[in-house]
Amino acid sequence: MRCMQLKMVFSKKHFIWYLANGLLLLLMGYYAFITPYTKVEESFSMQAIHDIQTYKLGLSKYDHQKFPGSVKRSFIPSLFIALISYLPAKHFSSLLAVRWTIGFLSCESFMAVAKALRKRFGFFAGISFILITAGQFHLIYYMSRPLPNVYGLMFTNAALGFLLNGKYYKSISVLAFAAVVIRSEIFLLLSVLSLSLLGQRRIHIGRLFLIGVLSSVTALSFTVFIDSWFWGTWCWPELQAFVFNVLEGKSSEWGTSPFYYYFKRIPWIMMNPTLFVFGLVSFLTVRSSRILLYVPFAFVFIFSFLKHKEWRFISYIIPWIDSSCAVGFSRLMQLNGQNKMNNNIRKLAIIAIFFGFSFGIFASSLLLKVFTFAYPGGVALEKLHSMNNNSYETVHLDTYPCMTGITRFLQKPNWYYDKEEDSSRLNDDLFQTQFDYIITDTPKLYERNFEVLHTVGEDRKIPIISVQSKLANYSWNIQNSAFPVYILAQQRTMTEKVSIQDYNKYVGQSVDNIKNWPEVYRILKPGSIMTRDYREERLNFFITEDGILDHITRG
């Protein structure tokens, strides 16, 4: 009989455990589905994943050749994601396949922490960690995003899991690898953790040095050889980023924040004030868990001296704080239930953890609605595609739309897309009129030759809550911080004597296959000098060095 009861408890705990794991995956997948687009800080990795899957060894076609960004970034995470998402991307939305792959790996890293907590501090520590994480919008929302910080978070979570399991040197090795390849600030976390473990005599300085050097050299070999091949020059991308952002202080050009910014931001990210009670319980009653609080707060304190601040730079420490809170909850659940006061404390703890989870889900639903308005560029391009089913069109994409959602994953394979940024060229009629459509946030620049076809984000208010009934009429709106994006179509002032569509079938073929040429035309190779005269009846055939027709314009 006792054996049967134990089996039922065992099965019940397993059911709850896998249900919570499934909930975390479901939330991640849903958030990515609702907001599939990515912003400028994610563009390098997203374009790299697309180019690896599409062009493979054809580096000359890669996006970074023309748009390298302010500093070089490592291709290693993008290469890994591109390889494991390659087959799923062939069978359904390639954009979502990539996002869900990143999200799945992120979820697995959080599961590793939860399993380590369960093994060391009991079932309630593991399950509460999952529920705490699920109620935190920022962690779930960014889980599937192609950011170096998200890749770094996977490694720091793995290191946290090793730490909780008492595998200190593995934790150090993982952090060292991540610091060299992905994000240099992880070295600060590694340093604080190493000093803490040395102070507690859990590791020896000799072995620490050996493990650190071996892991760093291995990581350095990977990044130098792989990234140098992709970039076409010898480089260590993360070192260059460190010099640019920290030593030269150029990260401040993107804005600065006061010293206390992160400490004010952490409670907002956690979204549940009751969690700090659990953290305090953990710190006061479970001595072995104190490292989960003073290491992350020491990291944040030192990192706060860097003037440019974004919450994602300290995202690595949120699971550490959550782990401490989970240990505190587990400690309260282990109180003797025979005592009435202890029993009441346990009930309050359960209410607090589920209240926090419920509030987090509710607040997340509101924030998710707001974030869907943050990608007008991606929405505009997909809107254009839905409005035009032609096999070939030419489109110019301005900088702002590209910063708010447009990536190569959204582009049609046979259409021609341009991302010229030179303002003098953008203001040139000859340049403008070679495109059928323009997606921009500054329509006045093109009003001489184009007219507005559609506007994304024209309504500057985002509806958050709306209640309309006989008893109440209430609405809560907030200001949309994203600028409107316009789809412009070229004004056709003359009847076209020759249609570009007649020649679109030759795009991607040798120009020699064209037998019937229009009456007025010219063939333009890369670097050809174009006369500035505009002739409505003339077609321009742009070809590659190999004589392959790339795209066609009029004028």
N, C-alpha and C positions, 0 to 999 in steps of 0.2 A: 504493500500500500504506500509506504513512504517512498519507495523507488518510483512509483507511478506519479506521485505528487511532484517529485524532483524533476521528472521528465516533462511534466506539464509546465512547470515554471521555466525550465530550460527552453522548451519550444516557444513559450509565450515571449520570453526575452529575445529569442532569435527573430521572431516575427516582428516585434517592435523595432529591433535593430535594423533589419532589412527594409522595413517600411520607412524609417527615418532616412536611410541611405537613398532610397528611391525618391523621397521627397526632395532631397538636396539636388539630385540629378534633374528632377522634373522642373524645379524652380529655375535652375541654370538654363535648361533647354528652352523654357518658355520666355525668359528674359531675352535670350539671344534671338528667338524667333520674332518677338515683337520689335526689337531694335537691332536688325541685322547689320546695319551700316556701321562704319568706323570713321573716326575723326583723324585729324592731321597727325597727332602723336602716334597713331597706330599705323599710319600709311606705309612706312618703310617695310615693316614686317609683312603687312598684307600684300603689298605689291611683290615682295620677294617670294612669298609662298606661291602667288599666282604665276610668276615668271618661271620658277623652278618646275612647277607642274606643267606649264604650257611650252616653254622654250627649252627646257632642260639644259643642254650644254651651250646653247646659243646666247652667250653672255651679251653680245652686241645689242640684243633686243630687250635687255632688262631695263626696267624703269630707272634704276639707280645710276645708269650710265649718263642720263640726261638730267636727272633730279637727285643728286647725291645727298642732299640735306646738309645741315650745319656741321654735323660730325658723322663719322663712319659708325655703323652699328654692326654687330656680329650677325652673320648669316646662319650660324649653327642652329639656334632655335627654329628659325624659319625653315631650314632644310629638314629638320626632324619632323616638324608639323606637316610639311608638304609631302613627305614620304608616307606617313601613316594615314593621311587623309586623302591620298591620291585616288584610291579605288572608290571610296564613298562619294567623292566629288564627281566621279564619272556617271553615277547613277541617279543623283538628285542635285538640288541646288549646291553648286560648288562653294558659294559663300557660306551657307549654313553648315555645310560639311566641315569646313575649316573651323568655323566658330564652335561647333559642337565638339570637335576633336580637342580643341584647346580647353573647352569647358570640362570635358570628361577627365582630362589629365589633371586639371585643377581640383576637381571633385575627389579624384583618387588621392591627391596629396592631403586633402582635408580628412579623408577617411583614414589615412595612415596615422594622422594625429589622434583621431577619435579611437582607433584600435589600441594605440599605445596608452592612452588615458584609461581605457577600459581594462587593459591588462594590468596596469600599475595601481590604479585607484578605484577600480570597480565599474560595474555596468552603468551606474548613474552618472559617473564622470564622462564616459564616452557618449552616452545618449544625449546628455544635456549639452555637450559641446556641439553636437550636430544641430540641435534645436536652436542654440544661441546663434550659430553661424547662419542658419536658414532665415532667421529674423533680421539679419543685417543686410540691408539693401546693397550697400556699396560692394561688399565682398561677392555677393551672388552676381550682381550686375557686371562686375569687371572680370569675373572668373573666366569668361570665354573670349576676352578681348586680347588681340595680338600685341600686347604691350611687353616690353622688356621687364617691367616691374611684375607683371603677371607670371612670366617665365621664372623670374627670380623668386616669386612667392612659392612656386612649386618646389623649388630647391630648399628654401628656408623651412617650409612645412616638413619636407623629408628630414631635414636636419633636426627639427623639433621632435619628430617621431623617434629618431635615434636617441636624442637626449633623454626623452622620457623612458626609453627602454634601457638606459644606462650605457648605451654604445657611444661614448663621448668622442672617440677618435673618428668614428664614421661621420658623426655630426660635423666635426671640424673639417673633415675632408670634403664633404658636400658643400659647405659654406665657402671653402677656399676655391673650389672649382667655379661656383656661381659668381664669386667676386671677380675672378679673372676674366670670365667669358661674358657674363650677362650684365651685371650692375655692380659698379665699384663700391657703392655705399654698403653693400653686404659685407665688405671687409671690416667696416666699423662694427657691425653686429658680431662678426667672428672675433674681433679683438676683445670686445666687452665680455662675450661668453668665455673666451679662453682665459682671461684674467680672473673671471669668477670661478671657473673650474680649478685653476691653479691655486687660488686662495683657499678653496675648500679641500685641496689635496686630492682631487678626484682624477687628475691627470699629472704626468711628469713632463717637465719642460723640455727634456731631451727628445722624448717621443713626439711631443707636440710640434717641435721644430721640424723633425723628420717628416711627419705626416703632412704638415703644412707645406713644406718645400716640395715633396713628391707630388702632392695634389696640384699645387700651383704650376709646377713645371709641366705636368701632364696637360693641364688646362691650357697653358700658354702655347704648347705645341699644337694642340687642336686649333685654337683660334688663329694663331699666326699662319699656319699652312692653309687651312680651309678659307679663312676670310681674305687672305692675300690673293688667293686664286680668284675669288669672286670679285674683289675690288680691282684686280689687275695691278697691284703694287704691294710691296711688303708693308704690313700694318698690324697693329694690335688695337683694334677698334675701341675697346673699353678704356685703354690708357689714354687715347686721344680724347675720348669723351670726358674723362676725369680732368685732364689738363684744361680743356675748354671750359667746363662748367665750374670747377673748383679752383684750380690754380690761377686761371685767368679771370675767373669770376664772371664769365659772360652769360651764365644762366640768369643773372640778375636782369638782363635785357628783357626777359619774359615776365618781369614783375617781381616785387619783393613783398615780404610779409613780416610782421613783428615777431620777436623771439618766441612769444607764447602761443603762436598760431597753432602748432601741432597739439599742444595740451588742451586748447579750446576745441580743437577739431575731433579729438579721440572720442569724447562722449557722444558727439553727433553721429559718428560712424557706428558706434556700438548700439545706438538707438534704444537703449534700455537702462535707465538709471539704477534699477535694482541689481544689475549685474555687479556693480561696485561693492555692494554688501557681500555678495558671494566671494568676490576677490579679497575683501578684507578678512572674511572668515578663513579663507584658504591661507592667507599670509600669517595670520595669528595662530592658527591651530595645526597647520601641516607644514612643518619646517622644510621638508624636501621640495615643496612647491614654491618657495619664495623666489627661487631663481626665475620663475615664470613672470615675475613682476619687475624685479629690480634690473634685470638685463634689458628688457625692452624700454623701460623708462630712462635708463642710463643712455641707451642708444638714441632715443628721441632728444634728450637733453643736449647731447653733444652735437647731434645733427641739426639742431635748431640754430646753431651759429651760422649755418649757410642761409643767406638771405632769401634766395628763391625757394619757395615752399609749395609743394602740392601733396595732397594726402596720399597719393599713390607711392610717394617716396618712402613712406613709413608703413605701407600696407603689410610688410613682413611681420610686424610686431603685434598686429591685431589678433591673430590666432594664439599668440603667447598669452595675451591678457584673457582671451576667451577660455583658454585652457585653465588658467588660474581660477576663473569664475566657476568653471565646471567642477574643479576639484573642491571648491568651497561648497557647492550644491551637494556633491556626493558626501562630503563630510557631515552636512546637516541631515542627510537621508540615513546616515549610519547611526544617528542618535537612538538610544534605547526607546522603543515605542511603548514600553510598559509605563513610562513616566508621562503623566498628562501634559506637562509643560513641553517636554521633548516632542510629544506627539503633535501638539499645536504648532511647534516650530517647523516640523516636517511638512505639515499641511500648508503653512504659509510659504515655505520654500517652493512647494509644488505649484501653488497659485502664482507665485512671482515668476517662476520660469515659464509657465504657460501664458501668463499675462504678457510677459515680454515678447514671447514668440508671436502671439496674436497681434499685439500692437505693431511689431516689426513687419508682419505680413501686410497689415492694413496700410501702414505708412509707406511701405515699399510699393504697393499698388498705386498710390498717389504719385510717388516719385517716378515710377516707371512711365506713367502717363505724361509727365513733364518731359522726360528724356526722349520720348518719341518725337518731340518737336525740335530736337537738337541737330537733325540731319537733313536740312532742306536740299542740299546738293544731291544726295543719294536719291531722295524722293523725286526730285525734278528729272533726273536722268531716266529713272524707271518710268515716269509719267510720259516722257518723250517717246520712249520705246513702245509704250502701250498705244500712243497716238499715231505712230508711224510704223507700218509693217513693211516698208520698202527694203529691198535687199541691200541697198547701199545708200548712205547719206554721209555728209561731212559735218562734223560738229566741233565747235571750239568750246573748251571748258575753262572758265576763268578760275583764278586761284581760290576764291572763297568757296565756291561749290565743291572744289576738290578737297578742301579742308573739312567739309561737313558731309562726308558720306560717299563721295565718288571714288571708286577704285577700279582697277582693271577687271575685277570680278563682275562688275555690272555692265561692261562694254560688250556690244555685239561684235562677233568675230569679223564680219565683213564691212563694218562701218569704219570710217576714218575719224579719229579723235585727236585734237590738237590741244596742247596745254601751254602755249606761248605766254610768257610773262612780261616781255619787253613792252613797256607802255607806249613807246613811240610807234612800234609796229601795230599794237592794238588799235591805235587811233588812225591808222592808215586805211583808206577806203579800199584800196587794192587788196590789202590783207583781209579785211573784213568780208568782202564779197566773195571770197573763195569758199565760204562755208554756207551750208543750207540752214544750219541752226547754231545758236549760241546760248549757252547756259551761264548766267551771270548774276551778280548782285548789283551791278551798275548799268542798268539799261540805257541811261542817257548817253553813254559813251558810243552806243551803236544805233541811236535813233535815226541817223541819216539813212541807214540801209536796212534796218530791221524793225519789226513791230512785235509787240508782246503777244505771245500765243497763250501762255499760261503762267500763273504766279503761284508759287509754293510759299506758305507762311505769310500771306497777305494780312490775315487777321492777327493782330499783335497780342491778342489775349489767348491764354491757354485755360480752357475750362477744367477746373479741378473737381468741384462738387456742384451739382445742380439739382435742386429739389423744387418741383412745381406741382402743386396740388391745391385743393380748395382750402386746406388748413394752413399751408405755408408756401411761400414763393421765395426761394433763396438760391443764390449762385455765388460761387467763390472762384474768381479768376486770378491768374497771375500774369505778369508781363512776360512775353516771349523774348528771351535774350538773343535768339538767333535772328539774323537778318533775313528778309525775304529773298528768295531766289527766283529769277525769271527765265522762262524759256522763250527765246526770241526766234522768229522765223524771218528769213530774208524777204524783202518786198520785191515782188516780180513786176517790174514796170514795163517790160517788153515781152512780146510773145516769143517763146523759145522756138527757134527754127530747127535746132538739133537738140535732142534730149540726151542728157547724161545717162539716163536709164538704158539707152540703147547700147552703151558700152560697159555698163557695170559688170556684165557677165565675164569680161576679160580681166577683171581685178584678180590678182594672184597668178595670172598667166604671163607668158612671155609676150611682150608688146608686138613681136613679129607675127603673132596669131591674128592681129587685126588686119583685115584685108580692105574693108570699106571705111576709109577715113572721112571725117567731116570736111566740109569745104575750107574752114579756117581752124587750124589747131597748131599746137606746139608740144614737143616732147621735152620734159625737163628732168635732168638727172640731179642727184644730190650735189649741191654747190653751184648749180646753174644760175646765171645772172638773168633775172626777169626784168623786162621793160615795164615801166610803170603805167603804160597806157591801158585803159580798160575797154575791152571790146566784147559786147554782149554775145556776139555770134561765135566767139572763139572758145574752144575747149582746151584745157591744159591737162596733159597726160603726165603725171608724176611717176617716174620709174626708179627702181633701185639700181645699184651699181651693176647688178646681174641682168638688167633689162626686164625685170618683172614689174608689171603695172601695179602701183601701190594705191593710188587714188586719182580721181578726176575732179577738176573744178571748172567753173565757167569764168570768163573775164579776160 
